[in-house]
Amino acid sequence: MNSSFYINKPHKIIVNSITNSILEQNDAYSYHTSLHNYKPTPLIHLPNLSQKYHVGNIYIKDESFRFGLNAFKVLGASYAVNCILKEIPKAETFCTATDGNHGRAVAWSAKKFGKKAIVFVPKTTTEERIKAIQKEGATVIKVDGNYDYTCETVKNESSKNNWVLIQDTAWKNYVEIPSLIMAGYLTLFKEMENSLHTSAKPKIDILIIQAGVGSLAGAAIYYYLKKYKKNSPEIVVVEPKEADGVLRSFKRNKISTSNGNSCTIMAGLNCETPSYSAWDLLKSGVNVSIRIDDIYAKQAIRELYYPIGSDPKIIAGESGAAGFAGFISVMQNKSYELVRKELNINENTNILFINTEGDTDKNSFNRIINKKNGD
């Protein structure tokens, strides 16, 4: 068995009852479109890149333009904070654990409502990401541990201090807020209903999407299976080699923690264990789970930044480029030949990627794009 991928055979949609209720009844799209600075993020077509890889069409939904925050995470955080304040209007302090983008999104959302935010980050979080969170008015606390340990820390601190925890990963007895965050991510897919997501069949054959704790991928699966059922596109999830909790969970057929060393440039995906509320959805809709080396993320960043011919330039951060990086690894690495066959990738295949972040760590991004050749 190849250790770098898992081919799943999804058969029916399974979803936690609380999560299902929240996703079914959500009005996140209405909420987001009501915000004064709302604009749908662009869907970018890359015909020359498609030709290079001998596929039909490559599309990238570019979330680096989302609400001026350079990442998609604010869709989930803002909707969750809005819903919680309807239930608990006197809530004063929101907190979360983050590798960067989610914490900034929680801070932005709290500030919007005149509330406080306290954000806990793992020890490997860069100063640039910390400063971006602080710029939104949050207090940042660095924890001497990895992402899972940081989540455990903030869970204890929120309970002790009576703060509202806005976490995008779920565990038993903590499902509602992560489900609200997943509901917020549905806006991203609804925005494509006048382009790729029309009629009874989508205009894409494959979605290749990154997985941290799995919430964005879970939202995608829910959207496609509910809207298209058997006509849903094939879904591939991509993780860093050293933070592959989703892949390990598939191999063990239960939620499992990565055995990796949590050392990756893909900071937003540096999560060790899948979300409790996302796991059933991942089992329901993922066709292939893969893990990749950092070198493919660097290659993907460069290929998007230095476009071919008239293709537009895309600024994709290390995690933002991960879906496309997974595609590159599948197309170039012989060990993924079985995956290429399973997905039937050919000159007519239409593929969608989500650029989940722009250059959120400019120092790292600039080092990568200034080395066109080599690592």
BELFEN-V972523 format. One record per pair of residues at least 24 apart in sequence whose C-alpha atoms are under 6 Angstrom apart, sorted by sequence separation. I is the first residue (numbers start at 1). J is the second residue. D is the distance in Angstrom with one decimal. If there is no record, write none. Layout:
# BELFEN-V972523
I_J_D ; I_J_D
This chain:
# BELFEN-V972523
41_65_5.9 ; 93_117_5.6 ; 95_119_5.5 ; 97_121_5.7 ; 122_146_5.1 ; 122_147_5.6 ; 297_322_5.6 ; 300_325_5.0 ; 99_125_6.0 ; 211_237_5.8 ; 206_233_5.0 ; 208_235_6.0 ; 210_237_5.4 ; 211_238_5.7 ; 243_270_5.5 ; 245_272_5.2 ; 77_105_5.9 ; 108_136_5.4 ; 122_150_5.8 ; 205_233_4.8 ; 206_234_4.6 ; 207_235_4.9 ; 208_236_4.7 ; 209_237_5.0 ; 210_238_4.6 ; 211_239_5.7 ; 243_271_5.9 ; 245_273_4.9 ; 246_274_5.8 ; 297_325_5.0 ; 73_102_5.3 ; 77_106_5.3 ; 100_129_5.4 ; 104_133_4.4 ; 107_136_5.6 ; 206_235_5.8 ; 208_237_6.0 ; 243_272_5.4 ; 245_274_6.0 ; 296_325_5.1 ; 201_231_5.8 ; 323_353_6.0 ; 74_105_4.5 ; 78_109_5.0 ; 107_138_5.5 ; 73_105_6.0 ; 182_215_5.7 ; 321_355_5.8 ; 320_355_4.4 ; 320_356_4.3 ; 182_219_5.5 ; 320_357_4.5 ; 317_357_5.5 ; 316_357_6.0 ; 317_358_4.7 ; 247_289_5.7 ; 316_358_4.4 ; 317_359_4.6 ; 315_358_5.3 ; 241_291_4.9 ; 235_286_5.1 ; 236_287_5.9 ; 240_291_5.3 ; 241_292_5.0 ; 268_319_5.6 ; 235_287_5.4 ; 236_288_4.8 ; 237_289_4.9 ; 238_290_5.1 ; 239_291_4.6 ; 240_292_5.1 ; 241_293_5.5 ; 266_318_4.9 ; 97_150_5.9 ; 236_289_5.7 ; 238_291_5.6 ; 266_319_4.6 ; 97_151_5.3 ; 212_269_4.1 ; 212_271_5.4 ; 214_274_5.9 ; 218_278_5.2 ; 213_274_4.2 ; 213_275_5.1 ; 215_278_5.5 ; 218_281_5.3 ; 214_278_5.7 ; 218_282_5.7 ; 221_285_5.5 ; 302_369_5.5 ; 94_163_5.6 ; 96_165_5.7 ; 93_163_5.3 ; 94_164_4.7 ; 95_165_5.0 ; 96_166_5.4 ; 94_165_5.8 ; 96_167_5.4 ; 238_326_5.9 ; 80_180_5.2 ; 80_181_5.5 ; 77_181_5.8 ; 76_181_3.8 ; 79_184_5.5 ; 170_275_4.8 ; 171_276_4.9 ; 169_275_4.6 ; 170_276_4.9 ; 170_277_5.6 ; 76_184_4.1 ; 75_184_5.0 ; 76_185_5.5 ; 75_185_5.6 ; 210_322_5.9 ; 210_323_5.1 ; 209_323_4.8 ; 208_323_5.3 ; 147_271_5.8 ; 207_351_5.8 ; 205_350_5.2 ; 206_351_4.9 ; 207_352_4.9 ; 208_353_5.5 ; 204_350_4.8 ; 204_351_5.6 ; 28_184_5.2 ; 29_187_5.0 ; 19_179_5.2 ; 23_183_5.2 ; 99_268_5.7 ; 48_308_5.9 ; 15_280_5.4 ; 46_311_5.4 ; 14_280_5.6 ; 15_281_5.7 ; 14_281_5.9 ; 14_284_5.8 ; 13_284_4.9 ; 12_284_5.8 ; 10_284_5.0 ; 10_285_5.6 ; 8_287_4.9 ; 7_287_5.9 ; 8_288_5.8 ; 7_288_4.6 ; 6_288_5.7 ; 6_289_5.2 ; 5_289_5.4 ; 72_356_5.5 ; 5_290_4.2 ; 71_356_5.5 ; 4_290_5.7 ; 71_357_4.1 ; 4_291_5.5 ; 70_357_5.6 ; 70_358_5.3 ; 55_346_5.5 ; 56_347_5.1 ; 55_347_4.0 ; 56_348_4.1 ; 60_352_5.8 ; 63_355_5.6 ; 54_347_5.1 ; 55_348_5.6 ; 56_349_4.7 ; 57_350_4.6 ; 58_351_5.1 ; 59_352_4.8 ; 60_353_4.8 ; 61_354_4.8 ; 62_355_4.9 ; 63_356_5.2 ; 64_357_4.9 ; 55_349_5.3 ; 56_350_5.2 ; 60_354_5.5 ; 61_355_6.0 ; 63_357_5.9 ; 64_358_4.6
